[in-house]
Amino acid sequence: MMKTNLSKTAIQEFIQLYKDEFDIELTEKEAQPRAMRLLNLIKNIYRPLSQPKP
């Protein structure tokens, strides 16, 4: 699992997106791990299954 911190701007954008989608306002402390879990999920989903053979 990635253990990096998002920028304050990225966290604020995530908080706004989360509020727009779910009508729940997160604190920065709540938003940081949720945003990181989402990024990890996306990273894992978008991995190529295999490399094409020439």
N, C-alpha and C positions, 0 to 999 in steps of 0.2 A: 504494500500500500504506500502511496506517495505521502511523504510527510513534508510538504512545503506549504508556506503561507501565501495566501492570495493577497493582492494589493488591496488597499483600503477602497479604491475605486471599484475593483471587481466585486468585493464583498457588498458594497452599497448597491451595485447593479443587481446582484443576486437577490438581495433583500427586496428591492423594488419588484423584480420579476416574480418572486415568491408571493409578495403581497397582491400583485395584480392577478395571479393565477388562483391563489387559495384564500385570499382575503385574510391572511394572517401576517402580522408584522413580527419578524424575527429580530433579535438583538444580534450584534456583530458576533458575539460569543456563540450563539446558536447557529448563525449562518455559516461560519467558517467550516465546521465539520460537514455540514449538509452539502455545501458547495463542493468540497473535496470529494465526498462520496459520489456525487453526481459526475464529476470529472473523471473519477476512476471508472465508473460504470461505462461512460461514453468511450473512454480509452480502451476498455476491454471489448466492448461491442464492435468497435470499428477496426479491430485487428484483422488483417487479411487471414483467411483460413489456410491458404497455402500459396506458395509462389508459383506462377505459371511456368510450365516446362517449355524450353525453347524447341 
